[in-house]
């Protein structure tokens, strides 16, 4: 169909859960469709997979997958609290509870599912809740505040997630399961037992083979649950999490085919029995199967969007293997975990001391892996999954795959033998073929592959496998994975850092004489200059360091396109007294500098000639200001809101914290610039989640976010720790920053660094919180040393007649650079364009600035 | 053997050697008002090129970083990092660009260029 004959089609999507939202994202790329979203919930799509993190510090905004602004930009019409109550298939119109009607060309049902509540008398009592939406969570939180004990009915995957939530809320937590074991769908009996043991060790009481007969008034608690075996349990809160049921009532009422046990019947294109109506996600029944995981739902969303647009993708089922962490316990299940395939045989390994259970299910001939169960240690999950999904022949002694290596070599999965169709990242559905294509298209490191394919940017569980596949591809193409910083050193930045530290090397000349060759270059010199500054924190314009610095550091200003510099005094937390503001204004006026407020809450003065810089800075320093390091690869600003001192909503004094942090870390030279922000409450006015270090006040202290980024490649910071007191917060930041300074590549922002770090956030938490590497004392000492040796570089400079010589424009004349010319725009200067300069004298208003002698 | 007496008339003294900073640049003005960038590489070896950066269109080359590649000493422009060979002013990153280079000598503590 060509674009001009195709009129815009109306697509109505019912439901805005994760899958409905994914569908909108897929189809909104194409302007031929007018998309309308009708959601019964009061908020747009959010991440239900990580719902329990709501109780460990994440907010509804953190969990949000989109915002009204994004939908508006995409041109998507959306209506919240708009529950669809009727479908008129012949007129192709749907109507909401409020009576609003929407006509469609194609209708997409993404209504999801609802929690199944067993028909137990008393189930409708107060404090009997379910665990599905953010509203449910709010209700659970409110209920938990009034009670001490909580029971989850249901010991499946979701039930255990819910139990984790209750535990996070500080309740004495119980799990009541009808079946003889936990997670019966995914785990075999022994695996279930192992999981039970570990969860009980964490303080959750598990009751299996318990059928609840009735819920009545308790004696010491709100409820009493009476079980079929005559026992009972008292509790204040009951959460039902005994499975899900598809939301298929619209299909039932308006005559679309549904399955015997529910679910809207769909074909391979996700069409229902009416070809203009699609169903996707947990409300859809495909091949008599409902997929209760998000990944298959995403695939359905893609298939439906493709089919509407004339594409040919089809849904052919999905692998239900899962790997997850329940209350810190690693659990994995692959394929035929219960060994139900005829002739299947299994290998098991159990280590009760270390709480590890592993089972492999193999085919009768022992050549292929059919399934696996892993509890307590899922490190082999990725490679086992590849064996199972791709039918790769097992090695001679397959049990070696799950046995501890005890120093011996473990058989490794030959990534070369993986077919191109092998899924490497199941969250983002990236295949080996996609990675090969990225390498063919020029990606030469894992970071580049990640940014092209998005692989490993979901849960990150596949990062080791991704690295394996990538390195294998590099090797096949003869691409040497070189980390050498440049041709003068055969070392990476990290290695140079360690050499400098271990051998106590104090300057570049010694380093290059001992460990490099030649003179150095514009790559290695600033990098080494930065390392030396991080380690020794000498004055950066010291004679032996001077030639290492980029122009910004040499002249302590940001060079602009015409060779002039900008001047930015530090303004910690964006706070400034009227007196200082006046001085800044006077300086700007006297030197006729273009004046602008920056994104980092301070003031930038542009258009200063190199010979004017010392006098300008002398004025600012005399007025009590100091350098803002706006030119350095170092701490820039700590953005802040006014916090609890002024704001009605603030819960902590974010201003004082921001100023403290800015004062502490100012001058710290690092692989790239670093930005901080501190917000005084969860409204997050300081935008802390887009910063390298983000601090957000809570009722109980501070939440710490790390490795966020604005700019070119925006990234939300990861929640690193919650409810910290001041001392712990600072300790964590000290360690995190110093670890970054040590380990990162040159010009690598904290966001990219964390993403490229094997083990990612979790590894970082182990290092910083648990002292996994045993280096925290040293990191803290190193930071203390940097803090103790801080100096205002401009103050040192204006006090040194020798250094001030560098700021002469000409070594043999007092003239000025005639090429620097300005014109006036909006009452301020701007650099003249080449044309304006060429028209010399006619258009140009050359600003006459009295030359000021360097002080 | 003929002794060539070099005429000093076209060697212009720009500054003292003490004004230079090793592995770094300073800027000087020729008699004809041209700006030049002078770099001290070793105690007795200095190079001079035009200060005008033809890629960035600004007088900034003296503020660039000095380095070498395969023995060729260069300055990298502080604006967009194009590298210019100090020996002859060629741009190592873009064949279409070059800057003027000047013979330079240090005589009795004075820095002189041939113009």
Boltz contact constraints between the chains, C-beta under 6 A:
constraints:
  - contact:
      token1: [A, 518]
      token2: [B, 68]
      max_distance: 6.0
  - contact:
      token1: [A, 519]
      token2: [B, 67]
      max_distance: 6.0
  - contact:
      token1: [A, 519]
      token2: [B, 68]
      max_distance: 6.0
  - contact:
      token1: [A, 520]
      token2: [B, 67]
      max_distance: 6.0
  - contact:
      token1: [A, 521]
      token2: [B, 67]
      max_distance: 6.0
  - contact:
      token1: [A, 522]
      token2: [B, 65]
      max_distance: 6.0
  - contact:
      token1: [A, 522]
      token2: [B, 67]
      max_distance: 6.0
  - contact:
      token1: [A, 522]
      token2: [B, 76]
      max_distance: 6.0
  - contact:
      token1: [A, 525]
      token2: [B, 65]
      max_distance: 6.0
  - contact:
      token1: [A, 547]
      token2: [B, 23]
      max_distance: 6.0
  - contact:
      token1: [A, 547]
      token2: [B, 24]
      max_distance: 6.0
  - contact:
      token1: [A, 551]
      token2: [B, 63]
      max_distance: 6.0
  - contact:
      token1: [A, 551]
      token2: [B, 78]
      max_distance: 6.0
  - contact:
      token1: [A, 559]
      token2: [B, 78]
      max_distance: 6.0
  - contact:
      token1: [A, 562]
      token2: [B, 58]
      max_distance: 6.0
  - contact:
      token1: [A, 563]
      token2: [B, 58]
      max_distance: 6.0
  - contact:
      token1: [A, 563]
      token2: [B, 59]
      max_distance: 6.0
  - contact:
      token1: [A, 563]
      token2: [B, 60]
      max_distance: 6.0
  - contact:
      token1: [A, 810]
      token2: [B, 27]
      max_distance: 6.0
  - contact:
      token1: [A, 810]
      token2: [B, 28]
      max_distance: 6.0
  - contact:
      token1: [A, 810]
      token2: [B, 29]
      max_distance: 6.0
  - contact:
      token1: [A, 811]
      token2: [B, 15]
      max_distance: 6.0
  - contact:
      token1: [A, 811]
      token2: [B, 19]
      max_distance: 6.0
  - contact:
      token1: [A, 811]
      token2: [B, 26]
      max_distance: 6.0
  - contact:
      token1: [A, 811]
      token2: [B, 28]
      max_distance: 6.0
  - contact:
      token1: [A, 812]
      token2: [B, 14]
      max_distance: 6.0
  - contact:
      token1: [A, 812]
      token2: [B, 15]
      max_distance: 6.0
  - contact:
      token1: [A, 812]
      token2: [B, 28]
      max_distance: 6.0
  - contact:
      token1: [A, 813]
      token2: [B, 29]
      max_distance: 6.0
  - contact:
      token1: [A, 817]
      token2: [B, 59]
      max_distance: 6.0
  - contact:
      token1: [A, 819]
      token2: [B, 59]
      max_distance: 6.0
